[in-house]
Amino acid sequence: MAEFDTGLPSIRQVQELIKDQKNVEVKLITNDLIVGKIRWQDPQSICLIDQSDQSILIWRQSLVFIKPQS
């Protein structure tokens, strides 16, 4: 299992989104776009809480981008 390197800029940026509880848009390789707040992350996945308060587990390899909503 890969070590979770919190020194990486991408990990720090996602941690900042979690801390600030900002709404984000997450685009998947299936072209789906999910909006919600990131609850947590680990080396393999992130957990997003959608607008219906549903928890969604997203594997990192299925991500295209994570973008804060303006």
Sequence and secondary structure as in RCSB ss.txt:
>XXXX:A:sequence
MAEFDTGLPSIRQVQELIKDQKNVEVKLITNDLIVGKIRWQDPQSICLIDQSDQSILIWRQSLVFIKPQS
>XXXX:A:secstr
     TTSHHHHHHHHHHHHT EEEEEETTS EEEEEEEEE SSEEEEEETTS EEEEEGGGEEEEEE  
